[in-house]
Amino acid sequence: MGINNTYLAIFMLSLIGGVSTFTSTTFYTVLITIALSEVNPVWLGLIASLGLTLGDLLFYYMGRKGKQCVPGKYEAKVIKLTAKMEKINDKLIVLIIFLYSLTPLPSDILAIGLAFGGFSVKKLIPPLFLGNFVLILLLVEFSRLGYGIL
C-alpha cells in the first residue's frame, strides 16, 4: 500500500470514521493495525486528528444551520441552552471539549450542542484537535508497546 497512501487512507477513514459509534469502532481498529506498521506516529496522529476534527466541524456547521430550523415547540429549549452556555466560563467549556475528545466517543453530539449553544468555532477547534491528537498518539504508542510485549 505504501506509506503515503497509508496517510491518505487514515485521513479518509478518520474523516468518515469518527462520525458515529459504529464507524468509530472500525476506524480505531484500522488505526491500531496501521500503527503496528512502520508509520511515523506523530504524522499518523496529526493526519488522523485533522480528519476527526474536520468531520466534527461538519456536525458543528449542521448544528449552526439546524438551529435556525428548530420547530417552535423546541425553540424555548434552544434559547434556554444558549442562556446556560453564556453563563459558563469559556475556559471550562474548552477544558470539557479537550477532556471529551480524549475519549474514543464520537464528538458529533458535542459539536452540535456547542453550535446550538452559540459557542465560537474558533474556540472549539484547538482543544478538539489537541484532544484528538493526544488520544491517537496514546493509542498508537500503547498499541506498539502492547504488541512489543507479545
Secondary structure as UniProt FT lines:
FT   HELIX           3..17
FT   HELIX           21..35
FT   TURN            36..38
FT   HELIX           41..67
FT   TURN            68..69
FT   HELIX           72..87
FT   HELIX           90..101
FT   HELIX           108..116
FT   TURN            117..118
FT   HELIX           121..149
//
